[in-house]
Amino acid sequence: TEGLAQSLERMGAGVMPSLWGHLQHVTCPVRLITGTLDVRYTTIAREMISHLPHARHILIPNAGHSIHLEQPQLLCDAILH
């Protein structure tokens, strides 16, 4: 558990620098995938779409923050297609 705690302290979202001002410079295609039950990250993805020139947002139904556990096949489909 000490390793996990250190990971969160050093690499958690709360300590990472904001890169919002750089999103408009991303020229590669971006796929944002969120679960419909994950309101926080779905809201963030919708905001990111307005700043990313080549992005699309895919919503996975009946999934929260752990899409890979809750809807693994739908996540695979979203990644591959």
N, C-alpha and C positions, 0 to 999 in steps of 0.2 A: 504493500500500500504506500510505502514511502516513495517509490518510483512514480506511481500515479500522481501523488500529491505534488512532487517536483515537476512533473510534466504539466499539470494544470497551472502551477505557479509561473512557469517559464514560457509556456506555449498556449495558454488558454486565450479565448477570445477577448477577455478583459485586459490582457497585457499586450496584445498585438497592435501595431500602429494602424491607423485608419488608412485605407487605400482608395476610398471613394473617389477622391480627386483624380485618380489615374484610370478609372474604369473606361472613360471615353477613348483611351488610347489602346485598348485591347482590340486587336484586329482579327484574331482568330475566332472561329465559331465557339460559342459558349452554351452549354446546356445546363440550366438550373433545374434541379429536380427536388421537389418538396412534397411532403405528404399533406393531404387536405386537412388533417387533424392537427398539423403543426402550424398554428396560426402565426406565431412569431416569425419563423423562417420563411413562410409563404409570403408574409408582408414584406420582409426584407428582399426576397427574390423579385417581387413585383416592383419594388423601388429600383433594384439593380437593373432591371430590364430597360428602364428609361435612360440609363447611363451607358449601357453596353450596346454598341452598334450592331453586333452580330450574335445576339443571344436569343434563346427561346426558353420559355419556362414550361416545364412539364409537371403537372399535378398528379400525384399517385393517390387514387381513392382509398379510403379506409386505412390510411397510414398516418402515423405521427412522425416523430423525429427519428425513429429507427426503421426506416423503410426497408433496409436490407433484411431485417428480421420479420417485419410485419407483412410485406408484400414482395418477397424476393423475385418472383417471376416477373411481376410488373416493373420492378426496378431494372432487371436485366433487359427487358424489352425496351424500356426508355433509353437505356444506355446504348443499346445496339442499333436502334432504328432512328 
